[in-house]
Amino acid sequence: MKKILTAALILCAITASAQDKKTKAMPDKKKEAAAPQRKAVVYQVFTRLFGNKKTLNRAWGTKEQNGVGKFSDFTDRALSEIKKLGVTHIWYTGVPHHAMVSDYTAYGISNDDPDVVKGRAGSPYAVKDYYNVDPDLADDPSQRLQEFQALIARTHKHGMKVIIDIVPNHIARKYEGKSNPKGVRDFGADDDTSVEYKRDNNFYYIPGKAFQVPVSESYKPLNGEKNPLSDRKFNENPAKWTGNGSREPQPGIDDWYETVKVNYGVRPDGRKDFPEMPQALGGRPYEEHYRFWEGKDVPDSWKKFRDIALYWTAMGVDGFRYDMAEMVPYEFWSYMNSAIKMRNPEAFLMAEVYNPKEYRNYIQFGKMDYLYDKVETYDRLKAVIQGKSLPDPLAEIQLGLGDIEQHMLHFLDNHDEQRLASDAFAGTAEKGKPLMVYSATVGSSPTMIYFGQEVGEAANEDAGFGKPTRTSIFDYIGVPSHQRWMNNGEFDGGQLSAEEKQLRDFYSRLLNFTIASEALMGKYQDIQSINRKKTKGYSEGIYSFVRWSDNEELVIINNFSWVTKSQFNLIIPADVIRNWSLRDGTYRLQDQLYLKEGATLFVNNGVGTIAVTINPSESFVFKLLK
């Protein structure tokens, strides 16, 4: 869940930055594990919204009015069509049981107070019970865990892996572990609440002060609807620190007041009450990290979250997406991630980290497989398509990430960000196509798309708590473009427009190519600068690079301009021609998106040229045919 770090979160940054200089000085140890042979594609679905067929879309609507999707909506047909799109992993967002306003007391679940719930459906990042799943998602809430287990099995049957969220930084203000395995103590059950901090407390406290509900003139829980619990009161005494680090007994309306921050043994002044990792351990295999932590005395919260992750791993979950990982010390991540990898070496571990200076710490010390490439690649692409930047700085970004590029997951849509097709981003799905080609082909790291992106969802709905441009995660709402593809459960695109069908076909072609391409796991070289300097007609919106392996050579050209058609002779520099072992002559090229031939690579005196005519928002992925 993307959020802006505030001054109150300095203690979190301190824990991560202590070894920043050490990390930069470390030798490259990328050979700790064999690189995967093909790229991965992650399909993020907001589980509650995916199967919803209702189209009323009333602001602040109930689930009865606006509808709610279920685990069972992921039918064999649905999963088969997702697989055909080129997907290798499904991230089922919002699965763990989180706080919500709906009444499930008939199933032994307590009601949540609207004063500390965002929206009506609640935030999936305010988890209420880590050992069970959201009752909204089940046909029979009493069998909700079994229904999710069946979904895991169906997903695996269709050849895809399962990812769910874990949110170690914070939990719901009213956490109740009603499903704890035998011997598992609830968060805070053994805390000494008389002090602000103690190493093995699960929370930070504000002794002598009770929690007060935030007040705002512009926001009323449930939009002012009457509810027995909505009285601007919530019983929490003493008050706990709020999830984003606020130490006030009455957090602000923009704080994460629906959550409380978890204590990982970091004192309020930033000092750490746990063993520090030796510099030499950075970048070493997970087995060495696991051995380092064996027998070490670590804070109680570390053990609780490790056990939660291993619980889901044992159930068949193949990986995790970690919310706001940089707000938790990377020493903890080493401890937990190495334990997960010991159970499942192929576990897929991806995380939100928005501080580029900390990327290497969370990869090399924290043992993360993948981090969001948001702050650099995503932000630059957004600026390019909005006319605020030339694409040329992308080369510098890729060069700067060269030693860790295989760990930097690329995306253009997710639940936190404005939809790619929205007016606040690209404006149209068509304009977003070259951004998608770049994101999917520039690195060897995974590509992620968000359900509905492939049919141009623009999130125009006012859902209530959630507003247009983002598909709301807090409300019961429909996703119109996706619903047209879903076609009342047929999952055949029967209601899509011709343009939407063409867009989904484009995504399918691109993603399936990426997971099959050997070159995209190979080498990268920028050819942008030489063409910008020397090539006549190479307009400002063009961006090009090459990728290759022993058996495949690619030339990738994107036209980020949505108005300018360009014609030019693209230069393939001499060093690339040498690396590809090409002699002077003529070589056929085939575009891998639409399998069209006709382009030709001419090599003369060791330098290559390709005559290119490229339309606005068009891309080519040329493969050398030998």
C-alpha positions in Angstrom: 0.0 0.0 0.0 1.9 3.0 -1.2 2.1 5.8 1.3 4.4 8.8 1.9 6.8 8.4 4.8 6.4 11.1 7.4 8.8 12.5 9.9 7.3 10.2 12.5 8.8 7.2 10.5 12.4 8.3 10.9 13.0 5.4 13.2 12.2 3.0 10.4 14.5 4.6 8.0 17.3 4.6 10.6 17.2 0.8 10.9 17.6 0.4 7.1 20.2 3.1 6.5 22.7 2.1 9.1 24.6 -0.2 6.7 23.9 1.8 3.5 27.6 2.6 3.1 28.6 -0.9 3.8 26.3 -2.2 1.1 27.6 0.0 -1.6 31.1 -1.2 -0.9 30.2 -4.8 -1.1 31.4 -7.0 -4.0 28.8 -8.1 -6.5 27.4 -11.5 -5.4 24.7 -12.1 -8.0 25.8 -15.7 -8.5 24.3 -16.8 -5.2 21.5 -18.5 -7.1 21.0 -19.5 -10.7 19.0 -17.0 -12.7 15.6 -18.1 -13.9 15.5 -19.2 -17.5 12.5 -17.1 -18.4 10.7 -14.0 -17.2 7.8 -14.1 -14.9 4.5 -12.3 -15.3 2.4 -11.4 -12.2 -1.3 -10.8 -12.6 -2.6 -8.8 -9.7 -6.3 -9.3 -9.0 -8.2 -7.4 -6.3 -10.0 -10.6 -5.2 -13.1 -9.0 -3.9 -13.7 -7.1 -7.2 -12.7 -9.7 -9.8 -15.9 -11.7 -10.0 -18.4 -9.0 -9.1 -21.1 -8.9 -11.8 -23.2 -6.1 -10.5 -23.0 -2.8 -12.3 -25.0 -0.3 -10.2 -21.8 1.3 -8.8 -23.5 3.4 -6.2 -21.1 5.6 -4.1 -20.9 4.0 -0.6 -23.0 1.1 -1.8 -23.4 -2.0 0.2 -22.3 -5.4 -1.0 -26.0 -6.3 -1.6 -26.3 -3.1 -3.8 -23.0 -3.1 -5.6 -22.0 -6.7 -5.4 -18.9 -8.6 -4.2 -16.8 -11.2 -5.9 -16.0 -14.6 -4.4 -13.2 -17.2 -4.5 -15.5 -19.4 -6.6 -15.6 -16.8 -9.3 -12.1 -17.9 -10.3 -13.5 -20.7 -12.3 -11.5 -23.1 -14.4 -12.5 -21.1 -17.4 -11.4 -17.8 -15.7 -8.1 -19.3 -14.7 -7.5 -20.8 -18.1 -8.1 -17.4 -19.8 -5.7 -15.7 -17.3 -3.1 -18.3 -18.1 -3.5 -17.7 -21.8 -2.8 -14.1 -21.3 0.8 -15.1 -20.5 0.5 -15.1 -16.7 2.8 -17.2 -14.4 1.8 -15.9 -11.0 -1.5 -14.6 -9.6 -1.3 -12.1 -6.8 -4.6 -12.5 -5.0 -4.8 -9.1 -3.3 -6.9 -8.7 -0.1 -7.1 -12.4 1.0 -6.2 -12.2 4.7 -9.2 -11.4 7.0 -9.2 -7.6 7.4 -11.5 -5.2 9.3 -14.8 -4.3 7.5 -18.2 -3.0 8.4 -20.3 -6.0 7.3 -21.9 -8.1 10.0 -20.5 -11.6 10.3 -21.3 -12.1 14.0 -23.3 -15.3 13.0 -19.9 -16.8 12.2 -18.2 -15.8 15.4 -16.6 -12.7 14.0 -16.9 -9.5 16.0 -18.2 -6.3 14.3 -15.7 -3.6 13.4 -16.1 0.0 14.4 -16.7 2.2 11.3 -14.7 4.9 13.2 -11.6 2.9 12.5 -12.5 1.3 9.2 -11.8 3.1 5.9 -14.7 2.8 3.5 -17.4 0.2 3.9 -15.5 -2.9 2.7 -12.4 -1.9 4.6 -8.7 -1.7 3.8 -7.1 -5.0 3.0 -4.0 -3.6 4.7 -5.7 -3.5 8.1 -5.5 -7.2 8.7 -7.7 -8.5 11.6 -6.9 -12.2 11.7 -3.7 -13.5 9.9 -4.7 -17.1 10.2 -7.9 -16.8 8.2 -9.3 -15.1 5.1 -11.8 -12.4 4.3 -15.4 -13.8 4.9 -16.7 -11.5 2.0 -14.9 -13.8 -0.4 -16.6 -17.0 0.6 -19.9 -18.5 -0.6 -20.1 -20.0 2.9 -18.2 -17.9 5.4 -17.9 -20.8 7.8 -15.9 -22.6 5.1 -13.9 -19.6 3.9 -10.5 -21.1 4.6 -11.4 -24.3 2.8 -12.7 -22.3 -0.2 -9.4 -20.5 -0.4 -7.5 -23.7 -0.3 -9.6 -24.9 -3.2 -8.7 -21.8 -5.1 -5.0 -22.5 -4.5 -5.5 -26.0 -5.9 -7.3 -24.7 -9.0 -4.6 -22.1 -9.6 -1.9 -24.7 -9.4 -3.9 -27.0 -11.7 -3.8 -24.3 -14.4 0.0 -24.0 -14.0 0.2 -20.7 -12.1 1.6 -19.8 -8.7 -0.3 -18.1 -5.9 0.9 -14.9 -4.1 -0.9 -13.2 -1.2 -0.2 -10.1 0.9 1.6 -10.0 4.2 1.7 -6.6 6.0 4.3 -6.8 8.8 4.5 -3.0 9.5 0.9 -2.7 10.9 -2.3 -4.6 11.7 -5.9 -3.6 12.3 -6.6 -1.4 15.3 -9.0 -4.2 16.5 -6.9 -7.4 15.8 -8.6 -10.6 16.9 -6.9 -13.9 16.2 -10.0 -16.1 16.3 -8.3 -18.7 14.0 -4.9 -19.0 15.7 -3.4 -22.4 15.6 -2.8 -24.1 19.0 -0.2 -22.4 21.0 -0.2 -19.1 19.0 -0.6 -16.0 21.2 -2.4 -13.0 19.8 -0.5 -9.8 19.0 -0.3 -7.7 22.1 -1.6 -10.5 24.4 1.6 -10.5 26.5 2.6 -6.8 26.1 3.5 -4.6 29.1 1.2 -1.6 28.3 2.6 0.5 31.1 5.6 1.6 29.0 6.1 3.1 25.6 8.5 0.5 24.5 9.8 -2.9 25.4 11.7 -5.2 23.0 9.2 -8.1 23.1 6.1 -5.9 23.1 4.3 -6.3 19.8 3.2 -2.6 19.9 4.3 0.8 20.9 2.2 2.5 23.5 1.3 6.0 24.7 1.0 5.4 28.5 -1.6 7.4 30.4 -3.5 8.5 27.2 -6.5 6.9 25.6 -7.0 6.7 21.8 -9.2 9.3 20.2 -10.9 8.9 16.9 -9.6 11.4 14.3 -12.0 14.2 13.4 -12.5 15.8 10.0 -15.1 18.2 8.7 -14.8 16.7 5.2 -15.1 13.0 6.1 -17.7 11.0 8.0 -17.6 7.2 8.5 -20.0 5.5 6.1 -20.7 8.9 4.6 -22.7 9.8 7.7 -24.9 6.7 7.7 -26.2 5.7 11.1 -24.4 2.7 12.7 -24.5 1.6 16.4 -20.7 1.7 16.6 -20.2 5.0 14.7 -20.1 7.4 17.7 -16.5 8.8 17.3 -15.4 6.6 20.1 -13.1 3.6 20.1 -11.9 1.8 23.3 -8.1 1.7 23.3 -6.4 2.6 26.5 -3.5 3.2 26.5 -3.4 4.4 22.9 -1.0 2.7 20.5 1.2 4.2 17.9 -0.6 4.4 14.6 0.5 2.4 11.6 2.4 5.2 9.8 4.3 6.0 13.0 2.2 8.7 14.5 2.8 8.9 18.2 -0.3 11.0 18.9 -3.2 9.5 20.9 -5.5 11.2 18.3 -4.0 10.6 14.9 -4.9 12.8 11.9 -7.5 11.9 9.3 -4.7 11.4 6.8 -2.8 9.1 9.1 -3.3 5.3 8.9 -5.6 5.5 11.9 -7.3 2.2 11.1 -4.0 0.4 12.0 -1.4 0.2 14.7 2.3 -0.1 14.2 4.1 -3.3 15.0 7.3 -3.2 17.1 10.3 -5.1 15.7 12.7 -4.3 18.5 13.5 -0.8 17.3 13.5 1.7 20.1 11.7 5.1 19.7 15.1 6.7 19.2 16.0 4.3 16.4 18.4 2.1 18.3 18.1 -1.6 17.7 17.5 -4.4 20.2 18.4 -7.3 18.1 21.6 -8.8 16.6 23.1 -6.8 13.7 24.1 -8.7 10.6 27.7 -8.9 9.6 28.7 -7.1 6.5 29.9 -10.3 4.9 26.4 -11.8 5.0 25.1 -9.3 2.5 24.3 -11.0 -0.8 25.0 -14.5 0.5 22.7 -17.4 -0.1 19.5 -17.7 2.0 20.9 -20.9 3.7 23.7 -18.8 5.2 21.2 -16.2 6.4 19.1 -18.9 8.0 22.1 -20.4 9.8 23.0 -17.0 11.1 19.7 -16.5 12.8 19.5 -20.0 14.2 19.6 -19.8 18.0 19.6 -16.0 18.0 17.4 -14.2 20.5 15.0 -12.1 18.4 12.0 -9.9 19.2 8.6 -11.6 19.6 7.1 -9.8 16.6 9.7 -11.5 14.4 8.6 -14.9 15.4 4.9 -14.1 15.0 5.3 -13.0 11.4 7.7 -15.8 10.5 5.1 -18.3 11.8 2.3 -16.6 9.8 4.3 -16.8 6.6 5.2 -20.4 7.2 1.5 -21.2 7.9 0.5 -20.0 4.5 3.6 -21.6 2.8 2.5 -24.9 4.2 -1.0 -24.3 2.9 0.4 -24.1 -0.7 0.9 -20.3 -1.1 3.9 -19.8 -3.4 4.9 -16.4 -2.4 4.2 -13.0 -0.8 3.8 -9.4 -1.6 5.1 -7.4 1.4 3.4 -4.1 2.0 5.6 -1.1 2.9 8.6 -3.3 3.5 11.1 -0.5 4.1 9.2 0.5 7.3 10.4 -2.7 8.8 14.2 -3.4 9.5 15.8 -5.5 6.8 17.4 -7.7 9.5 13.9 -9.0 10.1 13.4 -9.7 6.4 16.6 -11.7 6.4 15.2 -13.8 9.3 11.8 -14.4 7.8 12.7 -14.7 4.1 15.4 -17.2 4.8 13.0 -19.3 6.8 10.5 -19.2 4.0 13.1 -20.2 1.4 14.2 -23.1 3.6 10.6 -24.4 3.2 10.2 -23.4 -0.4 13.3 -22.4 -2.3 11.2 -21.3 -5.2 9.1 -18.9 -3.1 8.4 -15.6 -4.9 9.0 -12.7 -2.5 8.3 -9.1 -3.7 8.1 -5.9 -1.8 7.3 -2.2 -1.7 10.4 -0.2 -1.2 10.4 3.4 -2.5 13.8 4.6 -1.4 16.4 3.8 -4.1 19.2 4.2 -1.6 17.8 1.2 0.3 17.2 -1.1 -2.7 20.4 -3.1 -2.2 20.0 -3.4 1.5 16.6 -5.0 1.1 17.8 -7.3 -1.7 21.2 -8.3 -0.4 20.6 -8.2 3.3 16.8 -8.6 3.4 16.8 -11.4 0.8 13.9 -9.9 -1.2 13.6 -11.4 -4.7 11.9 -8.4 -6.2 11.2 -4.7 -5.4 8.9 -2.3 -7.1 10.7 -0.2 -9.7 8.3 2.6 -9.0 10.4 5.7 -8.0 12.6 5.5 -11.1 11.3 3.6 -14.1 7.5 3.9 -13.4 7.7 7.6 -12.4 9.8 8.4 -15.5 7.5 6.6 -17.9 4.5 8.5 -16.4 6.3 11.8 -16.9 7.2 10.8 -20.5 3.6 10.0 -21.5 2.4 13.2 -19.9 4.8 15.3 -21.9 6.8 16.3 -18.9 10.0 14.5 -19.8 11.9 13.1 -22.8 12.5 9.3 -22.6 16.3 9.7 -22.8 16.8 9.5 -19.0 15.5 5.9 -19.0 19.0 4.9 -20.2 20.6 6.4 -17.1 18.0 4.7 -14.8 18.7 1.3 -16.4 22.4 1.8 -16.1 22.1 2.8 -12.4 20.1 -0.4 -11.7 22.4 -2.6 -13.7 23.7 -4.7 -10.8 20.2 -5.3 -9.4 18.0 -5.0 -12.5 16.9 -8.6 -12.2 15.3 -7.8 -8.9 13.4 -4.7 -10.0 9.8 -5.6 -10.8 8.1 -3.4 -13.5 4.5 -2.3 -13.6 2.2 0.4 -14.8 -1.0 -0.4 -12.9 -1.6 -1.6 -9.4 -4.1 -1.0 -6.7 -2.2 2.0 -5.3 -1.6 3.8 -8.6 -3.8 5.8 -11.0 -5.0 3.5 -13.8 -2.8 3.6 -16.9 -5.8 4.5 -19.1 -7.1 7.2 -16.8 -7.0 10.9 -17.6 -4.6 11.3 -14.7 -2.0 9.0 -16.3 -1.8 8.2 -20.0 -5.3 9.3 -20.9 -6.0 6.3 -23.1 -5.1 2.7 -23.1 -3.6 3.1 -26.6 -1.1 5.7 -25.4 -0.1 3.3 -22.7 1.0 0.5 -25.1 4.6 1.6 -25.7 5.0 2.1 -22.0 4.0 -1.5 -21.5 6.4 -2.8 -24.2 9.2 -0.9 -22.5 8.3 -2.2 -19.0 8.0 -5.8 -20.2 11.2 -6.0 -22.3 13.8 -3.7 -20.8 14.9 -6.0 -18.0 15.1 -9.6 -16.9 12.9 -9.0 -13.9 9.2 -9.9 -13.7 6.4 -7.8 -15.3 3.2 -7.1 -13.3 -0.2 -6.0 -14.7 -3.4 -5.2 -12.7 -6.6 -6.9 -13.7 -8.6 -4.8 -16.1 -5.4 -3.1 -17.4 -5.4 -5.4 -20.4 -8.8 -4.2 -21.5 -8.2 -0.5 -20.8 -9.9 0.0 -17.4 -9.8 3.7 -16.5 -11.5 3.6 -13.0 -14.0 6.4 -13.6 -16.2 5.5 -10.7 -16.8 7.4 -7.5 -16.9 4.4 -5.2 -17.4 6.4 -2.0 -14.2 6.4 0.1 -12.3 5.6 -3.1 -12.4 8.2 -5.9 -11.9 8.1 -9.7 -8.6 7.2 -11.4 -7.9 4.4 -8.9 -10.0 1.2 -8.6 -11.1 1.5 -5.0 -9.8 -1.1 -2.5 -12.0 0.3 0.3 -15.5 -0.1 -1.3 -17.9 -2.5 -2.9 -17.7 -1.5 -6.6 -17.7 -2.9 -10.1 -14.8 -2.7 -12.6 -16.6 -1.9 -15.9 -14.0 -2.8 -18.5 -13.1 -6.0 -16.7 -16.8 -6.9 -16.3 -17.3 -6.6 -20.1 -14.5 -9.1 -20.5 -15.9 -11.3 -17.7 -19.3 -11.3 -19.5 -21.4 -12.6 -16.6 -19.0 -15.3 -15.8 -18.3 -16.6 -19.3 -14.8 -15.0 -19.3 -14.9 -14.8 -23.1 -14.8 -11.0 -23.7 -18.3 -11.2 -25.1 -19.1 -7.6 -24.1 -15.9 -6.0 -25.1 -15.7 -3.4 -27.8 -13.5 -4.1 -30.8 -10.9 -1.7 -29.4 -10.9 -3.5 -26.1 -10.5 -6.9 -27.8 -7.6 -5.6 -29.8 -6.0 -4.2 -26.6 -6.3 -7.6 -24.8 -4.8 -9.3 -27.9 -1.9 -6.9 -27.7 -1.3 -7.7 -24.0 -1.5 -11.4 -24.7 1.0 -11.3 -27.6 3.4 -9.2 -25.6 3.3 -11.1 -22.3 3.4 -14.5 -24.0 6.4 -13.4 -25.9 8.2 -12.2 -22.8 7.8 -15.5 -20.9 9.2 -17.4 -23.9 12.1 -15.1 -24.9 15.6 -16.2 -24.0 17.0 -12.8 -24.9 15.0 -11.0 -22.3 16.9 -13.0 -19.7 20.2 -12.0 -21.4 22.1 -8.8 -22.1 20.9 -5.3 -22.5 22.5 -2.3 -24.3 21.2 1.2 -24.8 21.3 2.4 -28.4 19.4 5.6 -27.7 22.2 8.0 -27.3 23.9 7.2 -30.6 20.7 7.4 -32.5 19.6 10.6 -30.8 22.9 12.2 -31.9 23.3 10.8 -35.4 20.0 9.6 -36.8 18.0 12.0 -38.9 14.3 11.8 -38.3 14.7 10.1 -34.9 12.1 12.2 -33.1 12.1 13.0 -29.4 9.4 10.4 -28.6 11.5 7.5 -29.9 13.3 5.1 -27.6 15.3 2.1 -28.6 17.6 -0.6 -27.1 18.8 -4.1 -27.8 18.6 -7.4 -25.9 20.4 -10.6 -26.7 21.4 -14.1 -25.6 23.4 -16.9 -27.3 20.4 -17.9 -29.4 18.3 -14.7 -29.8 18.9 -11.1 -30.8 16.2 -8.4 -30.4 15.9 -4.7 -31.4 13.2 -2.9 -29.5 11.8 0.4 -30.7 9.1 2.4 -28.9 7.3 5.6 -30.1 6.1 7.3 -27.0 4.6 10.1 -29.0 0.9 9.8 -29.6 0.9 12.3 -32.5 4.2 12.0 -34.4 4.9 9.3 -37.1 8.6 8.9 -37.6 10.8 7.6 -40.3 14.5 7.0 -39.8 17.4 4.6 -40.4 18.1 3.1 -36.9 21.8 2.6 -36.2 22.9 -0.6 -34.6 26.4 0.2 -33.3 29.5 -1.7 -34.2 30.0 -3.2 -30.8 26.5 -4.7 -30.9 27.2 -6.2 -34.3 30.4 -7.7 -33.0 28.6 -9.2 -30.0 26.1 -10.7 -32.3 28.9 -12.1 -34.6 27.3 -10.6 -37.7 29.3 -10.1 -40.9 28.5 -7.5 -43.5 25.3 -8.4 -45.3 21.5 -8.4 -45.1 19.5 -10.0 -42.3 15.7 -10.5 -42.1 13.8 -9.3 -39.0 10.5 -10.4 -37.7 8.3 -8.3 -35.3 7.5 -10.6 -32.4 4.3 -8.8 -31.4 2.4 -9.4 -34.7 4.8 -11.8 -36.4 5.3 -9.6 -39.4 8.4 -9.7 -41.6 9.6 -7.1 -44.0 12.1 -5.2 -41.9 15.8 -5.7 -42.7 19.0 -5.2 -40.9 21.8 -4.0 -43.3 25.4 -4.5 -42.0 28.0 -2.5 -43.8 31.6 -2.0 -42.6 30.6 -3.5 -39.3 27.7 -1.1 -38.5 24.0 -2.0 -38.8 21.1 0.0 -40.0 17.3 -0.7 -40.1 14.9 1.4 -42.1 12.0 2.1 -39.7 8.6 3.7 -40.1 6.8 3.8 -36.8 3.3 5.2 -36.1 2.3 7.1 -33.0 2.1 4.9 -29.9 3.5 2.0 -31.8 6.3 -0.4 -30.8 8.4 -3.0 -32.6 10.2 -6.0 -31.1 12.3 -7.1 -34.0 14.0 -10.5 -33.8 16.9 -11.4 -36.0 16.2 -14.3 -38.2 19.2 -16.4 -39.1 
